[in-house]
Amino acid sequence: MNAKPHASESSWDHAGLRNDIERAILTHAGLSAGSATDTASLLRLVDATSESLELCGKLQRAAVHQARRSDIPWSEIGGVMGITRQAAQQRFAPEDAPQTPTKSTKRISGATAFNEMQILNMEGKAGYHLVGFGPLFLTVMASDMVWEHRRMYSLNGAGRRARMEAEGWIYVGNWFPFHYFKRIVS
């Protein structure tokens, strides 16, 4: 199904995105416009496109869940994708159920991209540190330490992650497009 036009589509360069993706896949497969079409080259191309498809699916799922965490309605998400609200909701929800909190953990509901850092700041001062997250919730664990938390926006955060870890930050995980870190306050 072709995507329906969206209000912000005029500022969105679909052809440029397609070209960037094609270029990345060809580069990953070790091919260029003048590459031979031998069996090995074609199989590398199939492998690269398969890997890209799987990765894009994961990124799309994470983006949808991030949009939901930010209270964007299913109807708007479906509209951008060219599907109905019901189809979007059936395809992307519910996400896997989080683990049941233990005595030393607590689950905080109502966390969004807009308020989660404020919540983590308060919880960190109270001795709790982030151990999990998902759509509209955070899971924190009790400790005898004061913690600080950081959220980094990055599509490819490997270099920034290494710098933060060198500064003593502990990587908690990512929720596209955010990466979460924690460390004990000295």
OpenMM code with the backbone's topology and positions (N, CA, C; nanometers):
from openmm import Vec3, app, unit

residues = "MET ASN ALA LYS PRO HIS ALA SER GLU SER SER TRP ASP HIS ALA GLY LEU ARG ASN ASP ILE GLU ARG ALA ILE LEU THR HIS ALA GLY LEU SER ALA GLY SER ALA THR ASP THR ALA SER LEU LEU ARG LEU VAL ASP ALA THR SER GLU SER LEU GLU LEU CYS GLY LYS LEU GLN ARG ALA ALA VAL HIS GLN ALA ARG ARG SER ASP ILE PRO TRP SER GLU ILE GLY GLY VAL MET GLY ILE THR ARG GLN ALA ALA GLN GLN ARG PHE ALA PRO GLU ASP ALA PRO GLN THR PRO THR LYS SER THR LYS ARG ILE SER GLY ALA THR ALA PHE ASN GLU MET GLN ILE LEU ASN MET GLU GLY LYS ALA GLY TYR HIS LEU VAL GLY PHE GLY PRO LEU PHE LEU THR VAL MET ALA SER ASP MET VAL TRP GLU HIS ARG ARG MET TYR SER LEU ASN GLY ALA GLY ARG ARG ALA ARG MET GLU ALA GLU GLY TRP ILE TYR VAL GLY ASN TRP PHE PRO PHE HIS TYR PHE LYS ARG ILE VAL SER".split()
positions = [
    Vec3(0.0852, -0.1184, 0.0000),
    Vec3(0.0000, 0.0000, 0.0000),
    Vec3(0.0888, 0.1234, 0.0000),
    Vec3(0.0626, 0.2159, -0.0850),
    Vec3(0.1400, 0.3403, -0.0891),
    Vec3(0.0994, 0.4311, 0.0244),
    Vec3(0.1984, 0.4992, 0.0785),
    Vec3(0.1721, 0.5898, 0.1900),
    Vec3(0.0881, 0.7074, 0.1427),
    Vec3(-0.0029, 0.7486, 0.2272),
    Vec3(-0.0853, 0.8656, 0.1975),
    Vec3(-0.0013, 0.9902, 0.2180),
    Vec3(-0.0275, 1.0942, 0.1417),
    Vec3(0.0473, 1.2180, 0.1637),
    Vec3(0.0226, 1.2685, 0.3051),
    Vec3(0.1227, 1.3235, 0.3635),
    Vec3(0.1150, 1.3774, 0.4987),
    Vec3(0.1400, 1.5273, 0.4915),
    Vec3(0.0895, 1.5990, 0.5889),
    Vec3(0.0997, 1.7452, 0.5888),
    Vec3(0.2443, 1.7934, 0.5753),
    Vec3(0.3388, 1.7212, 0.6363),
    Vec3(0.4774, 1.7673, 0.6321),
    Vec3(0.5559, 1.7065, 0.5163),
    Vec3(0.4883, 1.6359, 0.4259),
    Vec3(0.5562, 1.5650, 0.3185),
    Vec3(0.6333, 1.6577, 0.2263),
    Vec3(0.5884, 1.7798, 0.2085),
    Vec3(0.6572, 1.8711, 0.1183),
    Vec3(0.8000, 1.8988, 0.1642),
    Vec3(0.8272, 1.8861, 0.2931),
    Vec3(0.9619, 1.9094, 0.3434),
    Vec3(1.0412, 1.7795, 0.3540),
    Vec3(0.9828, 1.6686, 0.3164),
    Vec3(1.0444, 1.5372, 0.3299),
    Vec3(1.0939, 1.4909, 0.1940),
    Vec3(1.2215, 1.4596, 0.1845),
    Vec3(1.2849, 1.4208, 0.0593),
    Vec3(1.2871, 1.2686, 0.0464),
    Vec3(1.1768, 1.2107, -0.0041),
    Vec3(1.1671, 1.0656, -0.0176),
    Vec3(1.2702, 1.0113, -0.1166),
    Vec3(1.2914, 1.0812, -0.2278),
    Vec3(1.3885, 1.0356, -0.3279),
    Vec3(1.5298, 1.0374, -0.2701),
    Vec3(1.5623, 1.1392, -0.1927),
    Vec3(1.6946, 1.1468, -0.1298),
    Vec3(1.7156, 1.0338, -0.0303),
    Vec3(1.6111, 1.0025, 0.0473),
    Vec3(1.6200, 0.8921, 0.1420),
    Vec3(1.6420, 0.7610, 0.0672),
    Vec3(1.5662, 0.7400, -0.0394),
    Vec3(1.5814, 0.6174, -0.1194),
    Vec3(1.7234, 0.6064, -0.1734),
    Vec3(1.7767, 0.7153, -0.2270),
    Vec3(1.9132, 0.7139, -0.2803),
    Vec3(2.0153, 0.6845, -0.1710),
    Vec3(1.9973, 0.7448, -0.0525),
    Vec3(2.0892, 0.7205, 0.0586),
    Vec3(2.0861, 0.5742, 0.1018),
    Vec3(1.9658, 0.5167, 0.1084),
    Vec3(1.9530, 0.3759, 0.1473),
    Vec3(2.0172, 0.2857, 0.0425),
    Vec3(1.9887, 0.3121, -0.0848),
    Vec3(2.0489, 0.2312, -0.1915),
    Vec3(2.2009, 0.2388, -0.1867),
    Vec3(2.2536, 0.3574, -0.1688),
    Vec3(2.3986, 0.3767, -0.1631),
    Vec3(2.4579, 0.3010, -0.0431),
    Vec3(2.3912, 0.3078, 0.0712),
    Vec3(2.4395, 0.2383, 0.1908),
    Vec3(2.4383, 0.0867, 0.1703),
    Vec3(2.3339, 0.0339, 0.1109),
    Vec3(2.3254, -0.1111, 0.0873),
    Vec3(2.4335, -0.1554, -0.0102),
    Vec3(2.4512, -0.0808, -0.1181),
    Vec3(2.5548, -0.1165, -0.2159),
    Vec3(2.6936, -0.1111, -0.1516),
    Vec3(2.7172, -0.0093, -0.0717),
    Vec3(2.8462, 0.0036, -0.0039),
    Vec3(2.8671, -0.1133, 0.0923),
    Vec3(2.7645, -0.1453, 0.1701),
    Vec3(2.7739, -0.2562, 0.2652),
    Vec3(2.8022, -0.3879, 0.1921),
    Vec3(2.7441, -0.4047, 0.0749),
    Vec3(2.7638, -0.5273, -0.0030),
    Vec3(2.8959, -0.5255, -0.0800),
    Vec3(2.9664, -0.4131, -0.0747),
    Vec3(3.0932, -0.4028, -0.1470),
    Vec3(3.0751, -0.3850, -0.2960),
    Vec3(2.9662, -0.3237, -0.3349),
    Vec3(2.9350, -0.3052, -0.4765),
    Vec3(2.9312, -0.1573, -0.5117),
    Vec3(2.9429, -0.1296, -0.6399),
    Vec3(2.9262, 0.0057, -0.6908),
    Vec3(2.8474, -0.0041, -0.8206),
    Vec3(2.8188, 0.1099, -0.8813),
    Vec3(2.7379, 0.1113, -1.0028),
    Vec3(2.7998, 0.0256, -1.1130),
    Vec3(2.9322, 0.0176, -1.1196),
    Vec3(2.9989, -0.0582, -1.2246),
    Vec3(3.0400, -0.1976, -1.1824),
    Vec3(2.9896, -0.2471, -1.0682),
    Vec3(3.0298, -0.3785, -1.0191),
    Vec3(2.9795, -0.4890, -1.1095),
    Vec3(3.0555, -0.5989, -1.1094),
    Vec3(3.0153, -0.7162, -1.1845),
    Vec3(2.8897, -0.7759, -1.1222),
    Vec3(2.8149, -0.8488, -1.2001),
    Vec3(2.6933, -0.9127, -1.1499),
    Vec3(2.7142, -1.0637, -1.1395),
    Vec3(2.8288, -1.1034, -1.0840),
    Vec3(2.8562, -1.2453, -1.0645),
    Vec3(2.7739, -1.2966, -0.9467),
    Vec3(2.7718, -1.4268, -0.9296),
    Vec3(2.6917, -1.4905, -0.8252),
    Vec3(2.7270, -1.4381, -0.6866),
    Vec3(2.8555, -1.4285, -0.6550),
    Vec3(2.8975, -1.3835, -0.5217),
    Vec3(2.8506, -1.2408, -0.4949),
    Vec3(2.8637, -1.1529, -0.5944),
    Vec3(2.8202, -1.0138, -0.5780),
    Vec3(2.6702, -1.0046, -0.5558),
    Vec3(2.5952, -1.0807, -0.6338),
    Vec3(2.4497, -1.0779, -0.6197),
    Vec3(2.4061, -1.1340, -0.4843),
    Vec3(2.4745, -1.2370, -0.4362),
    Vec3(2.4403, -1.2923, -0.3049),
    Vec3(2.4746, -1.1948, -0.1924),
    Vec3(2.5847, -1.1209, -0.2069),
    Vec3(2.6174, -1.0176, -0.1074),
    Vec3(2.5097, -0.9096, -0.1075),
    Vec3(2.4589, -0.8749, -0.2254),
    Vec3(2.3533, -0.7747, -0.2361),
    Vec3(2.2248, -0.8254, -0.1693),
    Vec3(2.1902, -0.9524, -0.1926),
    Vec3(2.0717, -1.0102, -0.1285),
    Vec3(2.0886, -1.0081, 0.0233),
    Vec3(2.2070, -1.0455, 0.0715),
    Vec3(2.2333, -1.0460, 0.2153),
    Vec3(2.2218, -0.9046, 0.2730),
    Vec3(2.2808, -0.8071, 0.2056),
    Vec3(2.2778, -0.6686, 0.2551),
    Vec3(2.1357, -0.6138, 0.2567),
    Vec3(2.0556, -0.6440, 0.1537),
    Vec3(1.9179, -0.5936, 0.1521),
    Vec3(1.8341, -0.6638, 0.2590),
    Vec3(1.8595, -0.7924, 0.2811),
    Vec3(1.7856, -0.8650, 0.3862),
    Vec3(1.8165, -0.8067, 0.5236),
    Vec3(1.9436, -0.7826, 0.5508),
    Vec3(1.9840, -0.7238, 0.6783),
    Vec3(1.9231, -0.5838, 0.6944),
    Vec3(1.9239, -0.5065, 0.5860),
    Vec3(1.8678, -0.3704, 0.5908),
    Vec3(1.7184, -0.3736, 0.6180),
    Vec3(1.6484, -0.4666, 0.5557),
    Vec3(1.5046, -0.4791, 0.5765),
    Vec3(1.4739, -0.5110, 0.7222),
    Vec3(1.5486, -0.6047, 0.7797),
    Vec3(1.5284, -0.6408, 0.9196),
    Vec3(1.5580, -0.5220, 1.0116),
    Vec3(1.6675, -0.4527, 0.9853),
    Vec3(1.7042, -0.3374, 1.0678),
    Vec3(1.6012, -0.2254, 1.0552),
    Vec3(1.5562, -0.1963, 0.9336),
    Vec3(1.4553, -0.0903, 0.9147),
    Vec3(1.3257, -0.1257, 0.9861),
    Vec3(1.2885, -0.2536, 0.9863),
    Vec3(1.1690, -0.2962, 1.0587),
    Vec3(1.1818, -0.2706, 1.2081),
    Vec3(1.2996, -0.3012, 1.2641),
    Vec3(1.3236, -0.2757, 1.4059),
    Vec3(1.3225, -0.1263, 1.4361),
    Vec3(1.3836, -0.0474, 1.3479),
    Vec3(1.3851, 0.0981, 1.3675),
    Vec3(1.2437, 0.1552, 1.3582),
    Vec3(1.1632, 0.1036, 1.2648),
    Vec3(1.0258, 0.1508, 1.2513),
    Vec3(0.9460, 0.1184, 1.3771),
    Vec3(0.9594, -0.0038, 1.4279),
    Vec3(0.8882, -0.0430, 1.5496),
    Vec3(0.9278, 0.0472, 1.6661),
    Vec3(1.0573, 0.0711, 1.6806),
    Vec3(1.1044, 0.1569, 1.7896),
    Vec3(1.0530, 0.3003, 1.7721),
    Vec3(1.0506, 0.3503, 1.6475),
    Vec3(1.0008, 0.4855, 1.6228),
    Vec3(0.8520, 0.4965, 1.6562),
    Vec3(0.7757, 0.3953, 1.6209),
    Vec3(0.6323, 0.3956, 1.6527),
    Vec3(0.6119, 0.3940, 1.8039),
    Vec3(0.6866, 0.3104, 1.8741),
    Vec3(0.6717, 0.3056, 2.0194),
    Vec3(0.7156, 0.4371, 2.0848),
    Vec3(0.8190, 0.5007, 2.0287),
    Vec3(0.8598, 0.6313, 2.0816),
    Vec3(0.7498, 0.7350, 2.0578),
    Vec3(0.6879, 0.7297, 1.9405),
    Vec3(0.5769, 0.8217, 1.9123),
    Vec3(0.4622, 0.7986, 2.0103),
    Vec3(0.4316, 0.6743, 2.0390),
    Vec3(0.3256, 0.6442, 2.1350),
    Vec3(0.3627, 0.6918, 2.2754),
    Vec3(0.4904, 0.6749, 2.3131),
    Vec3(0.5354, 0.7234, 2.4435),
    Vec3(0.5196, 0.8743, 2.4539),
    Vec3(0.5212, 0.9412, 2.3400),
    Vec3(0.5062, 1.0873, 2.3363),
    Vec3(0.3615, 1.1267, 2.3116),
    Vec3(0.2701, 1.0331, 2.3330),
    Vec3(0.1252, 1.0560, 2.3249),
    Vec3(0.0746, 1.0908, 2.1856),
    Vec3(0.1434, 1.0497, 2.0818),
    Vec3(0.0933, 1.0688, 1.9454),
    Vec3(-0.0110, 0.9604, 1.9207),
    Vec3(-0.1311, 0.9981, 1.8766),
    Vec3(-0.2385, 0.8991, 1.8615),
    Vec3(-0.2115, 0.8000, 1.7475),
    Vec3(-0.2687, 0.6804, 1.7632),
    Vec3(-0.2555, 0.5767, 1.6610),
    Vec3(-0.3059, 0.6263, 1.5254),
    Vec3(-0.4071, 0.7118, 1.5247),
    Vec3(-0.4610, 0.7607, 1.3974),
    Vec3(-0.3572, 0.8414, 1.3196),
    Vec3(-0.2766, 0.9222, 1.3886),
    Vec3(-0.1720, 0.9997, 1.3210),
    Vec3(-0.0584, 0.9100, 1.2743),
    Vec3(-0.0216, 0.8131, 1.3567),
    Vec3(0.0844, 0.7199, 1.3188),
    Vec3(0.0403, 0.6409, 1.1961),
    Vec3(-0.0809, 0.5884, 1.2005),
    Vec3(-0.1334, 0.5148, 1.0853),
    Vec3(-0.1427, 0.6020, 0.9614),
    Vec3(-0.1844, 0.7280, 0.9789),
    Vec3(-0.1962, 0.8198, 0.8656),
    Vec3(-0.0644, 0.8418, 0.7946),
    Vec3(0.0439, 0.8580, 0.8703),
    Vec3(0.1764, 0.8767, 0.8113),
    Vec3(0.2195, 0.7514, 0.7359),
    Vec3(0.1780, 0.6344, 0.7856),
    Vec3(0.2174, 0.5078, 0.7244),
    Vec3(0.1249, 0.4662, 0.6108),
    Vec3(0.0135, 0.5377, 0.5939),
    Vec3(-0.0806, 0.5032, 0.4882),
    Vec3(-0.1696, 0.3856, 0.5235),
    Vec3(-0.1894, 0.3629, 0.6546),
    Vec3(-0.2765, 0.2557, 0.7011),
    Vec3(-0.3727, 0.3129, 0.8040),
    Vec3(-0.4708, 0.2350, 0.8410),
    Vec3(-0.5687, 0.2830, 0.9382),
    Vec3(-0.5113, 0.2815, 1.0792),
    Vec3(-0.5811, 0.3499, 1.1679),
    Vec3(-0.5441, 0.3501, 1.3093),
    Vec3(-0.5427, 0.2072, 1.3625),
    Vec3(-0.6472, 0.1312, 1.3276),
    Vec3(-0.6586, -0.0058, 1.3763),
    Vec3(-0.5441, -0.0929, 1.3240),
    Vec3(-0.5083, -0.0759, 1.1981),
    Vec3(-0.3994, -0.1557, 1.1401),
    Vec3(-0.2662, -0.1237, 1.2085),
    Vec3(-0.2418, 0.0044, 1.2341),
    Vec3(-0.1178, 0.0441, 1.3019),
    Vec3(-0.1134, -0.0142, 1.4430),
    Vec3(-0.2250, -0.0050, 1.5137),
    Vec3(-0.2303, -0.0546, 1.6507),
    Vec3(-0.2119, -0.2064, 1.6541),
    Vec3(-0.2754, -0.2778, 1.5609),
    Vec3(-0.2612, -0.4236, 1.5581),
    Vec3(-0.1187, -0.4649, 1.5219),
    Vec3(-0.0557, -0.3897, 1.4339),
    Vec3(0.0782, -0.4253, 1.3879),
    Vec3(0.1864, -0.3963, 1.4925),
    Vec3(0.1700, -0.2873, 1.5672),
    Vec3(0.2780, -0.2420, 1.6552),
    Vec3(0.2490, -0.2524, 1.8042),
    Vec3(0.1302, -0.2900, 1.8439),
    Vec3(0.1005, -0.2984, 1.9863),
    Vec3(0.0292, -0.4289, 2.0142),
    Vec3(0.0335, -0.4797, 2.1321),
    Vec3(0.1173, -0.4291, 2.2406),
    Vec3(0.2610, -0.4778, 2.2266),
    Vec3(0.3496, -0.4016, 2.2810),
    Vec3(0.4891, -0.4419, 2.2842),
    Vec3(0.5028, -0.5515, 2.3888),
    Vec3(0.6107, -0.6269, 2.3817),
    Vec3(0.6334, -0.7323, 2.4800),
    Vec3(0.6139, -0.6777, 2.6204),
    Vec3(0.5480, -0.7555, 2.7027),
    Vec3(0.5211, -0.7129, 2.8406),
    Vec3(0.6515, -0.7015, 2.9187),
    Vec3(0.6668, -0.5969, 2.9964),
    Vec3(0.7882, -0.5817, 3.0768),
    Vec3(0.7925, -0.6864, 3.1877),
    Vec3(0.9109, -0.7102, 3.2388),
    Vec3(0.9250, -0.8031, 3.3489),
    Vec3(0.8512, -0.7490, 3.4715),
    Vec3(0.8017, -0.8412, 3.5517),
    Vec3(0.7327, -0.8023, 3.6744),
    Vec3(0.8331, -0.7422, 3.7717),
    Vec3(0.8027, -0.6260, 3.8263),
    Vec3(0.8955, -0.5647, 3.9220),
    Vec3(0.9179, -0.6548, 4.0433),
    Vec3(1.0376, -0.6484, 4.0979),
    Vec3(1.0714, -0.7229, 4.2194),
    Vec3(1.0632, -0.6273, 4.3374),
    Vec3(1.1020, -0.6767, 4.4569),
    Vec3(1.0986, -0.5918, 4.5761),
    Vec3(1.1927, -0.4728, 4.5639),
    Vec3(1.3046, -0.4910, 4.4927),
    Vec3(1.4022, -0.3819, 4.4828),
    Vec3(1.3797, -0.2928, 4.3608),
    Vec3(1.2792, -0.3257, 4.2783),
    Vec3(1.2508, -0.2425, 4.1612),
    Vec3(1.1103, -0.1863, 4.1702),
    Vec3(1.0904, -0.0799, 4.0959),
    Vec3(0.9549, -0.0269, 4.0834),
    Vec3(0.9345, 0.0192, 3.9409),
    Vec3(0.8128, 0.0053, 3.8975),
    Vec3(0.7735, 0.0461, 3.7629),
    Vec3(0.6983, 0.1772, 3.7736),
    Vec3(0.7431, 0.2759, 3.6975),
    Vec3(0.6819, 0.4080, 3.6986),
    Vec3(0.6044, 0.4240, 3.5692),
    Vec3(0.4746, 0.4392, 3.5788),
    Vec3(0.3895, 0.4565, 3.4614),
    Vec3(0.3775, 0.6036, 3.4244),
    Vec3(0.3391, 0.6298, 3.3011),
    Vec3(0.3156, 0.7661, 3.2560),
    Vec3(0.4398, 0.8397, 3.2106),
    Vec3(0.5508, 0.7698, 3.1928),
    Vec3(0.6742, 0.8341, 3.1476),
    Vec3(0.6685, 0.8556, 2.9969),
    Vec3(0.6965, 0.9766, 2.9554),
    Vec3(0.7001, 1.0096, 2.8121),
    Vec3(0.8355, 1.0710, 2.7798),
    Vec3(0.8605, 1.0919, 2.6519),
    Vec3(0.9855, 1.1560, 2.6106),
    Vec3(0.9972, 1.2957, 2.6706),
    Vec3(0.8861, 1.3544, 2.7095),
    Vec3(0.8860, 1.4904, 2.7616),
    Vec3(0.9099, 1.4995, 2.9122),
    Vec3(0.8774, 1.3922, 2.9874),
    Vec3(0.8912, 1.4015, 3.1327),
    Vec3(0.9852, 1.2982, 3.1936),
    Vec3(1.0347, 1.2029, 3.1154),
    Vec3(1.1125, 1.0936, 3.1736),
    Vec3(1.2438, 1.1387, 3.2370),
    Vec3(1.3090, 1.2392, 3.1839),
    Vec3(1.4349, 1.2835, 3.2436),
    Vec3(1.4111, 1.3530, 3.3772),
    Vec3(1.3006, 1.4241, 3.3894),
    Vec3(1.2646, 1.4844, 3.5178),
    Vec3(1.2360, 1.3740, 3.6211),
    Vec3(1.1649, 1.2707, 3.5774),
    Vec3(1.1367, 1.1574, 3.6660),
    Vec3(1.2668, 1.0904, 3.7088),
    Vec3(1.3560, 1.0640, 3.6120),
    Vec3(1.4819, 0.9973, 3.6443),
    Vec3(1.5699, 1.0833, 3.7348),
    Vec3(1.5648, 1.2135, 3.7191),
    Vec3(1.6409, 1.3026, 3.8063),
    Vec3(1.5932, 1.2876, 3.9513),
    Vec3(1.4630, 1.2885, 3.9716),
    Vec3(1.4078, 1.2740, 4.1069),
    Vec3(1.4375, 1.1355, 4.1635),
    Vec3(1.4180, 1.0325, 4.0823),
    Vec3(1.4420, 0.8953, 4.1293),
    Vec3(1.5897, 0.8734, 4.1614),
    Vec3(1.6785, 0.9295, 4.0786),
    Vec3(1.8223, 0.9156, 4.1021),
    Vec3(1.8637, 0.9759, 4.2349),
    Vec3(1.8082, 1.0923, 4.2689),
    Vec3(1.8379, 1.1556, 4.3971),
    Vec3(1.7870, 1.0729, 4.5138),
    Vec3(1.6821, 0.9942, 4.4882),
    Vec3(1.6240, 0.9089, 4.5926),
    Vec3(1.6931, 0.7725, 4.5989),
    Vec3(1.7971, 0.7504, 4.5160),
    Vec3(1.8718, 0.6256, 4.5213),
    Vec3(1.8284, 0.5194, 4.4229),
    Vec3(1.7458, 0.5561, 4.3269),
    Vec3(1.7010, 0.4601, 4.2262),
    Vec3(1.7740, 0.4842, 4.0948),
    Vec3(1.8030, 0.3760, 4.0233),
    Vec3(1.8673, 0.3888, 3.8922),
    Vec3(1.7897, 0.3096, 3.7881),
    Vec3(1.7962, 0.3566, 3.6644),
    Vec3(1.7209, 0.3002, 3.5529),
    Vec3(1.7734, 0.1611, 3.5174),
    Vec3(1.6813, 0.0651, 3.5068),
    Vec3(1.7179, -0.0701, 3.4634),
    Vec3(1.6323, -0.1183, 3.3463),
    Vec3(1.5258, -0.0458, 3.3132),
    Vec3(1.4401, -0.0854, 3.2012),
    Vec3(1.3442, 0.0255, 3.1630),
    Vec3(1.2895, 0.0150, 3.0433),
    Vec3(1.1958, 0.1158, 2.9941),
    Vec3(1.1152, 0.0574, 2.8808),
    Vec3(1.0064, 0.1227, 2.8498),
    Vec3(0.9189, 0.0794, 2.7423),
    Vec3(0.8134, 0.1844, 2.7190),
    Vec3(0.7069, 0.1490, 2.6475),
    Vec3(0.6049, 0.2491, 2.6182),
    Vec3(0.5353, 0.2968, 2.7450),
    Vec3(0.5573, 0.4209, 2.7782),
    Vec3(0.4939, 0.4898, 2.8906),
    Vec3(0.5353, 0.4359, 3.0274),
    Vec3(0.6521, 0.3707, 3.0398),
    Vec3(0.6965, 0.3283, 3.1718),
    Vec3(0.8486, 0.3282, 3.1811),
    Vec3(0.8951, 0.3399, 3.3051),
    Vec3(1.0359, 0.3253, 3.3393),
    Vec3(1.0429, 0.2229, 3.4524),
    Vec3(1.1488, 0.1431, 3.4551),
    Vec3(1.1720, 0.0528, 3.5668),
    Vec3(1.3018, 0.0958, 3.6317),
    Vec3(1.2953, 0.1222, 3.7626),
    Vec3(1.4128, 0.1660, 3.8375),
    Vec3(1.4377, 0.0686, 3.9517),
    Vec3(1.5658, 0.0608, 3.9922),
    Vec3(1.6056, -0.0295, 4.0995),
    Vec3(1.6644, 0.0500, 4.2148),
    Vec3(1.6304, 0.0085, 4.3353),
    Vec3(1.6796, 0.0757, 4.4561),
    Vec3(1.8266, 0.0446, 4.4798),
    Vec3(1.8974, 0.1423, 4.5348),
    Vec3(2.0372, 0.1236, 4.5747),
    Vec3(2.0670, 0.2182, 4.6910),
    Vec3(2.1871, 0.2090, 4.7440),
    Vec3(2.2288, 0.2982, 4.8525),
    Vec3(2.3033, 0.4199, 4.7987),
    Vec3(2.3027, 0.4389, 4.6694),
    Vec3(2.3780, 0.5464, 4.6041),
    Vec3(2.2829, 0.6493, 4.5432),
    Vec3(2.3381, 0.7653, 4.5153),
    Vec3(2.2664, 0.8679, 4.4388),
    Vec3(2.3114, 0.8522, 4.2940),
    Vec3(2.2161, 0.8569, 4.2026),
    Vec3(2.2440, 0.8330, 4.0610),
    Vec3(2.2079, 0.9540, 3.9774),
    Vec3(2.2753, 0.9678, 3.8644),
    Vec3(2.2341, 1.0644, 3.7631),
    Vec3(2.2123, 0.9881, 3.6338),
    Vec3(2.1248, 1.0424, 3.5513),
    Vec3(2.0869, 0.9771, 3.4261),
    Vec3(2.1016, 1.0752, 3.3104),
    Vec3(2.1345, 1.0234, 3.1956),
    Vec3(2.1427, 1.1044, 3.0732),
    Vec3(2.0707, 1.0319, 2.9608),
    Vec3(2.0112, 1.1103, 2.8753),
    Vec3(1.9495, 1.0588, 2.7529),
    Vec3(2.0190, 1.1265, 2.6371),
    Vec3(2.0678, 1.0481, 2.5432),
    Vec3(2.1387, 1.1009, 2.4277),
    Vec3(2.0576, 1.0685, 2.3024),
    Vec3(2.0394, 1.1681, 2.2191),
    Vec3(1.9714, 1.1489, 2.0909),
    Vec3(2.0777, 1.1157, 1.9872),
    Vec3(2.0658, 0.9985, 1.9261),
    Vec3(2.1639, 0.9616, 1.8253),
    Vec3(2.1118, 0.8460, 1.7430),
    Vec3(2.1308, 0.8538, 1.6119),
    Vec3(2.0945, 0.7429, 1.5247),
    Vec3(2.2043, 0.6381, 1.5237),
    Vec3(2.3281, 0.6817, 1.5367),
    Vec3(2.4415, 0.5905, 1.5441),
    Vec3(2.5326, 0.6429, 1.6529),
    Vec3(2.5109, 0.5961, 1.7744),
    Vec3(2.5784, 0.6545, 1.8896),
    Vec3(2.7023, 0.5827, 1.9369),
    Vec3(2.7646, 0.4989, 1.8542),
    Vec3(2.8792, 0.4191, 1.9000),
    Vec3(2.9933, 0.5073, 1.9508),
    Vec3(3.0317, 0.6104, 1.8769),
    Vec3(3.1415, 0.6977, 1.9190),
    Vec3(3.1077, 0.7761, 2.0445),
    Vec3(2.9873, 0.8311, 2.0484),
    Vec3(2.9456, 0.9072, 2.1658),
    Vec3(2.9308, 0.8164, 2.2866),
    Vec3(2.8832, 0.6934, 2.2638),
    Vec3(2.8699, 0.5972, 2.3737),
    Vec3(3.0068, 0.5676, 2.4345),
    Vec3(3.1062, 0.5455, 2.3498),
    Vec3(3.2419, 0.5161, 2.3991),
    Vec3(3.2952, 0.6321, 2.4827),
    Vec3(3.2714, 0.7566, 2.4388),
    Vec3(3.3171, 0.8732, 2.5152),
    Vec3(3.2463, 0.8814, 2.6502),
    Vec3(3.1157, 0.8549, 2.6505),
    Vec3(3.0415, 0.8618, 2.7767),
    Vec3(3.0870, 0.7517, 2.8716),
    Vec3(3.1090, 0.6323, 2.8193),
    Vec3(3.1551, 0.5235, 2.9050),
    Vec3(3.2942, 0.5538, 2.9598),
    Vec3(3.3783, 0.6208, 2.8814),
    Vec3(3.5115, 0.6610, 2.9297),
    Vec3(3.4989, 0.7619, 3.0444),
    Vec3(3.3872, 0.8365, 3.0491),
    Vec3(3.3621, 0.9332, 3.1563),
    Vec3(3.2891, 0.8694, 3.2751),
    Vec3(3.2731, 0.7379, 3.2736),
    Vec3(3.2118, 0.6690, 3.3857),
    Vec3(3.0638, 0.6415, 3.3737),
    Vec3(3.0032, 0.6731, 3.2615),
    Vec3(2.8614, 0.6465, 3.2413),
    Vec3(2.8413, 0.4995, 3.2083),
    Vec3(2.7335, 0.4418, 3.2570),
    Vec3(2.6959, 0.3034, 3.2300),
    Vec3(2.5824, 0.3065, 3.1287),
    Vec3(2.6003, 0.2332, 3.0195),
    Vec3(2.4974, 0.2285, 2.9154),
    Vec3(2.3823, 0.1407, 2.9635),
    Vec3(2.2595, 0.1931, 2.9578),
    Vec3(2.1419, 0.1179, 3.0005),
    Vec3(2.0756, 0.0526, 2.8798),
    Vec3(2.0638, 0.1246, 2.7696),
    Vec3(2.0006, 0.0704, 2.6500),
    Vec3(1.9494, 0.1818, 2.5620),
    Vec3(1.8805, 0.1428, 2.4546),
    Vec3(1.8272, 0.2444, 2.3654),
    Vec3(1.6812, 0.2188, 2.3331),
    Vec3(1.6150, 0.3271, 2.3059),
    Vec3(1.4750, 0.3298, 2.2662),
    Vec3(1.4716, 0.4324, 2.1553),
    Vec3(1.4827, 0.3863, 2.0332),
    Vec3(1.5037, 0.4715, 1.9171),
    Vec3(1.4246, 0.6006, 1.9252),
    Vec3(1.4859, 0.7153, 1.9101),
    Vec3(1.6249, 0.7406, 1.8761),
    Vec3(1.7113, 0.7759, 1.9975),
    Vec3(1.6668, 0.7403, 2.1188),
    Vec3(1.7366, 0.7795, 2.2401),
    Vec3(1.8236, 0.6661, 2.2946),
    Vec3(1.9346, 0.7040, 2.3569),
    Vec3(2.0232, 0.6121, 2.4273),
    Vec3(2.0294, 0.6603, 2.5722),
    Vec3(2.0196, 0.5675, 2.6667),
    Vec3(2.0126, 0.6015, 2.8086),
    Vec3(2.1376, 0.5568, 2.8834),
    Vec3(2.1843, 0.6432, 2.9720),
    Vec3(2.3041, 0.6191, 3.0521),
    Vec3(2.2750, 0.6528, 3.1970),
    Vec3(2.3552, 0.5950, 3.2864),
    Vec3(2.3441, 0.6252, 3.4295),
    Vec3(2.4842, 0.6190, 3.4894),
    Vec3(2.5013, 0.6880, 3.6010),
    Vec3(2.6262, 0.6757, 3.6783),
    Vec3(2.6001, 0.7220, 3.8202),
    Vec3(2.6849, 0.6714, 3.9082),
    Vec3(2.6756, 0.7082, 4.0494),
    Vec3(2.7335, 0.8482, 4.0649),
    Vec3(2.6655, 0.9295, 4.1435),
    Vec3(2.7118, 1.0660, 4.1698),
    Vec3(2.8200, 1.0583, 4.2770),
    Vec3(2.9331, 1.1219, 4.2510),
    Vec3(3.0467, 1.1178, 4.3460),
    Vec3(3.0154, 1.1960, 4.4709),
] * unit.nanometer
topology = app.Topology()
chain = topology.addChain("A")
for resn in residues:
    res = topology.addResidue(resn, chain)
    for name in ("N", "CA", "C"):
        topology.addAtom(name, app.Element.getBySymbol(name[0]), res)
